């Protein structure tokens, strides 16, 4: 519990009336075990009620306080009286400014991002028509011959199984940053596309030919088993060949590796376009990663959950480089980052986010990484 004396000093601190000795007393109190959380809770509770704070950063407040006091502690003892008087005046001026910042930053509506919502698009190859797919839409998808080839209901598109044609006709589904979408192909295979991804696929598969699709970005495949017609995912320079199984493929152009993680069944991962293909057979719980620069395929056993958590809107990070985290956040929340704190590029983070919005994620990361950030429209600027 916060004592009455400390309460008075905290109030004086926020109203710019605390003396230097009182600030020093508050500093010593904050250093005691358990007093940090008391300070946090007291300020959040009392000032949230009195000033309807929508966002409060107690750590930043304490940092300002300790910085001001520590600077005064370092004052030279030469001309002590004159210097302390001067610094005392400077501290009061600084706290007047700090009070204004606190009032503007903590006791008013925080500045927010200007997020732009982009639409999912379906390109019908024959007539080049683009169908915009909103999450609340219910619509039939009409082919170039006027026939219904599929139906969209919300964030799912299901193709008809009775569409037959003598040649392959491709559609391309593109999912922007900040969205996910589920697609059921004509053979019953279900594909979930992650943000910033696209899939080119036949409206219907042809008897006697492989079932081949082309992926850019990331997708989870639940392939309908058909021993006579292998299912092949072409992802840049990699082919993933299966008969029927569940697996995740990540093939973003900006990433160093193209990765395949097997959940169940088996898959054959190989480089395409070469006469003597290097290939590996994956078992459940293993990942094959092809490096774009070394052309090598590495296989390792992994925890599957972090690789498929995005299906539920979750983000699981285990010793992930900060630059890679920013890429993931840009895709998931449709924002952009400008990192001015280059030291963070050398750091790795472990974290788990379930249904947090971008503001909650940023608050958590900034506390762990000890950095500050600001918003500029749809961009997040990270400062040291």
VOTI-735722 format. One record per residue (C-alpha): x negated, y, z. Coordinates in steps of 0.25 Angstrom, whole numbers, plus 2048, in hexadecimal, padded with zeros to 3 digits. Layout:
! VOTI-735722
+-----+-----+-----+
:   u :   v :   w :
+-----+-----+-----+
:   X :   Y :   Z :
...
+-----+-----+-----+
END
This chain:
! VOTI-735722
+-----+-----+-----+
:   u :   v :   w :
+-----+-----+-----+
: 800 : 800 : 800 :
: 7FB : 80E : 7FD :
: 7F9 : 817 : 809 :
: 800 : 824 : 80A :
: 7F3 : 82B : 80A :
: 7EF : 824 : 7FD :
: 7FC : 827 : 7F7 :
: 7FB : 836 : 7FA :
: 7ED : 836 : 7F3 :
: 7F3 : 82E : 7E7 :
: 7FE : 838 : 7E6 :
: 7F4 : 844 : 7E7 :
: 7EB : 83D : 7DC :
: 7F7 : 83D : 7D2 :
: 7FB : 84B : 7D5 :
: 7EC : 850 : 7D4 :
: 7EC : 854 : 7E3 :
: 7E2 : 84A : 7E9 :
: 7D5 : 84F : 7EF :
: 7C7 : 849 : 7EC :
: 7C7 : 843 : 7F9 :
: 7D5 : 83D : 7F7 :
: 7D0 : 837 : 7E9 :
: 7C4 : 831 : 7F0 :
: 7CD : 82B : 7FA :
: 7D6 : 825 : 7EF :
: 7CA : 820 : 7E8 :
: 7C5 : 818 : 7F4 :
: 7D3 : 813 : 7F7 :
: 7D4 : 80E : 7E8 :
: 7C7 : 806 : 7EA :
: 7CD : 7FE : 7F5 :
: 7D2 : 7F0 : 7F2 :
: 7E0 : 7EF : 7EE :
: 7E2 : 7FE : 7ED :
: 7E2 : 7FF : 7DE :
: 7EF : 7F7 : 7DC :
: 7F5 : 7FF : 7E7 :
: 7F1 : 80C : 7E0 :
: 7F7 : 806 : 7D3 :
: 804 : 802 : 7D9 :
: 806 : 80F : 7E1 :
: 804 : 818 : 7D5 :
: 80C : 80F : 7CB :
: 818 : 80E : 7D5 :
: 819 : 81C : 7DA :
: 815 : 824 : 7CD :
: 81D : 81B : 7C4 :
: 82A : 81E : 7CD :
: 827 : 82D : 7CE :
: 822 : 830 : 7C0 :
: 827 : 824 : 7B7 :
: 819 : 820 : 7B3 :
: 81A : 817 : 7A7 :
: 80C : 813 : 7A6 :
: 802 : 814 : 7B2 :
: 7F3 : 810 : 7B2 :
: 7EF : 810 : 7C0 :
: 7E1 : 80B : 7BC :
: 7DF : 818 : 7B4 :
: 7E3 : 820 : 7BF :
: 7DA : 81A : 7C9 :
: 7CF : 81B : 7BF :
: 7D1 : 82A : 7BD :
: 7D1 : 82B : 7CC :
: 7C4 : 823 : 7CF :
: 7BD : 82A : 7C3 :
: 7C0 : 838 : 7C9 :
: 7BB : 834 : 7D7 :
: 7AF : 82D : 7D2 :
: 7AB : 839 : 7CA :
: 7AB : 841 : 7D7 :
: 7A3 : 837 : 7DF :
: 798 : 838 : 7D5 :
: 797 : 847 : 7D7 :
: 789 : 84C : 7DB :
: 786 : 850 : 7E9 :
: 77F : 85C : 7E5 :
: 787 : 869 : 7E7 :
: 791 : 85F : 7ED :
: 79B : 86A : 7F2 :
: 79C : 871 : 7E5 :
: 79C : 865 : 7DC :
: 7A7 : 85E : 7E4 :
: 7AF : 86B : 7E4 :
: 7AE : 86B : 7D5 :
: 7B1 : 85C : 7D3 :
: 7BD : 85E : 7DC :
: 7C2 : 868 : 7D3 :
: 7BF : 860 : 7C7 :
: 7C6 : 854 : 7CD :
: 7D3 : 85C : 7D0 :
: 7D2 : 860 : 7C1 :
: 7D0 : 852 : 7BC :
: 7DC : 84D : 7C5 :
: 7E5 : 858 : 7C0 :
: 7E2 : 853 : 7B2 :
: 7E3 : 844 : 7B6 :
: 7F0 : 847 : 7BC :
: 7F5 : 84D : 7AF :
: 7F0 : 841 : 7A8 :
: 7F6 : 837 : 7B2 :
: 804 : 83F : 7B1 :
: 803 : 83E : 7A2 :
: 7FE : 830 : 7A1 :
: 805 : 829 : 7AC :
: 811 : 831 : 7AF :
: 817 : 832 : 7A1 :
: 81A : 829 : 796 :
: 80E : 823 : 791 :
: 809 : 824 : 782 :
: 80D : 818 : 77A :
: 809 : 812 : 76D :
: 811 : 815 : 760 :
: 813 : 806 : 75C :
: 818 : 804 : 74E :
: 820 : 7F8 : 74B :
: 81D : 7F1 : 73E :
: 826 : 7E7 : 737 :
: 824 : 7D9 : 733 :
: 824 : 7D7 : 724 :
: 828 : 7CC : 71B :
: 822 : 7CC : 70D :
: 82A : 7C4 : 702 :
: 81F : 7C1 : 6F8 :
: 828 : 7BF : 6EB :
: 82F : 7CD : 6EB :
: 825 : 7D3 : 6F5 :
: 830 : 7D8 : 6FE :
: 82D : 7DB : 70C :
: 837 : 7D8 : 717 :
: 835 : 7E0 : 724 :
: 839 : 7D7 : 730 :
: 83D : 7DD : 73D :
: 83E : 7D6 : 74A :
: 84D : 7D7 : 74B :
: 850 : 7D4 : 73C :
: 858 : 7C8 : 737 :
: 857 : 7C7 : 728 :
: 856 : 7BD : 71D :
: 84A : 7BD : 714 :
: 84D : 7BC : 706 :
: 843 : 7B7 : 6FB :
: 841 : 7BC : 6ED :
: 84B : 7B3 : 6E8 :
: 856 : 7B8 : 6F1 :
: 856 : 7AC : 6FA :
: 855 : 7AC : 709 :
: 847 : 7A7 : 70D :
: 847 : 7AA : 71C :
: 84E : 7B1 : 727 :
: 848 : 7BB : 731 :
: 84E : 7BC : 73F :
: 846 : 7C6 : 748 :
: 837 : 7C2 : 749 :
: 839 : 7B5 : 742 :
: 83A : 7B1 : 733 :
: 83F : 7A3 : 72E :
: 83D : 79E : 720 :
: 847 : 795 : 71A :
: 843 : 787 : 718 :
: 84B : 784 : 70B :
: 844 : 78F : 703 :
: 83E : 787 : 6F7 :
: 835 : 78D : 6EC :
: 82B : 787 : 6E2 :
: 821 : 791 : 6E6 :
: 81B : 797 : 6F2 :
: 821 : 7A5 : 6F5 :
: 81A : 7AC : 701 :
: 81F : 7B6 : 70B :
: 816 : 7BE : 714 :
: 81A : 7C2 : 722 :
: 812 : 7CD : 729 :
: 813 : 7D0 : 738 :
: 80E : 7DE : 73D :
: 806 : 7E1 : 74A :
: 80F : 7E0 : 756 :
: 819 : 7D5 : 751 :
: 81A : 7C6 : 74F :
: 823 : 7BE : 746 :
: 827 : 7B0 : 744 :
: 829 : 7A9 : 737 :
: 82F : 79B : 733 :
: 82A : 796 : 726 :
: 832 : 78E : 71C :
: 82C : 781 : 721 :
: 82F : 784 : 730 :
: 821 : 789 : 734 :
: 822 : 794 : 73E :
: 818 : 79F : 73D :
: 817 : 7AB : 748 :
: 80F : 7B7 : 742 :
: 808 : 7BF : 74C :
: 806 : 7CF : 74B :
: 7FE : 7D4 : 73F :
: 800 : 7C7 : 737 :
: 806 : 7C2 : 72A :
: 809 : 7B5 : 724 :
: 80B : 7B1 : 715 :
: 813 : 7A5 : 713 :
: 81C : 79D : 709 :
: 82B : 79F : 709 :
: 82B : 790 : 707 :
: 820 : 786 : 707 :
: 81F : 77D : 6FA :
: 81F : 76E : 6FB :
: 812 : 768 : 6F9 :
: 80A : 774 : 6FC :
: 803 : 779 : 709 :
: 80B : 782 : 712 :
: 802 : 78E : 712 :
: 803 : 79C : 718 :
: 7FA : 7A8 : 719 :
: 7F7 : 7AF : 727 :
: 7F2 : 7BD : 72A :
: 7F1 : 7BF : 739 :
: 7F6 : 7B5 : 743 :
: 802 : 7AB : 744 :
: 806 : 79F : 74B :
: 80B : 793 : 743 :
: 814 : 788 : 747 :
: 813 : 780 : 73A :
: 81E : 776 : 736 :
: 817 : 768 : 734 :
: 817 : 763 : 725 :
: 80C : 759 : 722 :
: 80E : 75B : 713 :
: 80C : 76A : 713 :
: 801 : 76F : 71C :
: 803 : 77D : 721 :
: 7F7 : 786 : 71F :
: 7F5 : 794 : 725 :
: 7EB : 79C : 71D :
: 7E5 : 7A7 : 726 :
: 7DA : 7AF : 71F :
: 7CF : 7A5 : 71C :
: 7D5 : 79A : 725 :
: 7DF : 78F : 722 :
: 7E7 : 788 : 72D :
: 7ED : 77B : 728 :
: 7F8 : 774 : 730 :
: 803 : 76A : 72F :
: 80B : 76E : 73B :
: 806 : 775 : 747 :
: 806 : 782 : 750 :
: 7FA : 78B : 74F :
: 7F6 : 79A : 74F :
: 7EE : 7A1 : 744 :
: 7E7 : 7AF : 746 :
: 7E2 : 7B5 : 73A :
: 7E1 : 7C4 : 73C :
: 7D8 : 7CB : 732 :
: 7D1 : 7D4 : 73C :
: 7CE : 7C7 : 745 :
: 7C0 : 7C0 : 744 :
: 7C7 : 7B2 : 744 :
: 7D2 : 7AB : 73E :
: 7D7 : 7A2 : 749 :
: 7E0 : 796 : 749 :
: 7E5 : 790 : 757 :
: 7ED : 783 : 757 :
: 7F8 : 781 : 761 :
: 7FD : 773 : 75C :
: 7FA : 769 : 751 :
: 7EE : 76B : 748 :
: 7E9 : 774 : 73E :
: 7DE : 775 : 734 :
: 7D6 : 782 : 733 :
: 7CD : 785 : 727 :
: 7C7 : 78F : 71F :
: 7CE : 791 : 711 :
: 7C8 : 795 : 704 :
: 7BC : 78B : 706 :
: 7B9 : 77E : 6FF :
: 7B4 : 777 : 70B :
: 7BD : 77C : 716 :
: 7B9 : 77C : 724 :
: 7C4 : 778 : 72C :
: 7C8 : 774 : 73B :
: 7D3 : 76D : 741 :
: 7D9 : 773 : 74D :
: 7DF : 76C : 759 :
: 7EA : 773 : 762 :
: 7E3 : 77D : 76B :
: 7D8 : 780 : 762 :
: 7D5 : 78D : 75A :
: 7CD : 78E : 74D :
: 7C7 : 79C : 74A :
: 7C1 : 79F : 73C :
: 7B7 : 7AB : 73D :
: 7B9 : 7B4 : 731 :
: 7AA : 7B8 : 732 :
: 7A3 : 7AB : 735 :
: 7AD : 7A2 : 72D :
: 7AC : 798 : 738 :
: 7B8 : 791 : 73F :
: 7B7 : 78F : 74E :
: 7C0 : 786 : 755 :
: 7C3 : 786 : 764 :
: 7CD : 782 : 76E :
: 7D5 : 78E : 774 :
: 7E1 : 792 : 77C :
: 7EC : 792 : 772 :
: 7F5 : 79C : 77A :
: 7ED : 7A9 : 778 :
: 7EE : 7A6 : 769 :
: 7FD : 7A4 : 768 :
: 801 : 7AE : 773 :
: 805 : 7B8 : 769 :
: 811 : 7B0 : 765 :
: 817 : 7B5 : 772 :
: 812 : 7C3 : 771 :
: 807 : 7C0 : 77B :
: 7F8 : 7C3 : 77B :
: 7EE : 7BA : 782 :
: 7DF : 7BF : 781 :
: 7D4 : 7B7 : 787 :
: 7C6 : 7BD : 786 :
: 7CA : 7C5 : 779 :
: 7C2 : 7D0 : 774 :
: 7C8 : 7DE : 776 :
: 7C8 : 7E1 : 767 :
: 7D0 : 7D4 : 764 :
: 7DA : 7D8 : 76F :
: 7DC : 7E5 : 768 :
: 7DF : 7DE : 75B :
: 7E9 : 7D5 : 762 :
: 7F0 : 7E1 : 768 :
: 7F1 : 7E8 : 75B :
: 7F8 : 7DD : 755 :
: 801 : 7D9 : 760 :
: 806 : 7E8 : 763 :
: 804 : 7EF : 756 :
: 7FA : 7F9 : 75B :
: 7EC : 7FE : 758 :
: 7E0 : 800 : 761 :
: 7D4 : 809 : 760 :
: 7CA : 805 : 76A :
: 7C0 : 80F : 76F :
: 7BB : 807 : 77A :
: 7B0 : 7FF : 772 :
: 7AC : 7F8 : 77F :
: 7B9 : 7F0 : 77F :
: 7B5 : 7E9 : 772 :
: 7AB : 7E1 : 77A :
: 7B5 : 7DC : 784 :
: 7BE : 7D0 : 785 :
: 7CC : 7CF : 78C :
: 7D5 : 7C4 : 792 :
: 7E3 : 7C8 : 793 :
: 7F2 : 7C3 : 791 :
: 7FD : 7CB : 78D :
: 80B : 7C6 : 78C :
: 816 : 7D0 : 788 :
: 80F : 7DD : 78B :
: 810 : 7E9 : 782 :
: 804 : 7F0 : 77C :
: 804 : 7FA : 788 :
: 803 : 7EF : 792 :
: 7F8 : 7E8 : 78B :
: 7F0 : 7F5 : 789 :
: 7F1 : 7F8 : 798 :
: 7EC : 7EA : 79C :
: 7E1 : 7EA : 792 :
: 7DC : 7F8 : 796 :
: 7DC : 7F4 : 7A4 :
: 7D3 : 7E8 : 7A1 :
: 7CB : 7EF : 797 :
: 7C9 : 7FC : 79F :
: 7CD : 805 : 793 :
: 7D7 : 810 : 790 :
: 7E0 : 811 : 784 :
: 7E9 : 81B : 77D :
: 7F4 : 81B : 773 :
: 7F4 : 822 : 765 :
: 801 : 81E : 75E :
: 7FF : 80F : 75B :
: 7F0 : 80F : 75F :
: 7EA : 80B : 76C :
: 7DD : 812 : 76F :
: 7D4 : 80B : 779 :
: 7CA : 815 : 780 :
: 7BF : 811 : 78A :
+-----+-----+-----+
END
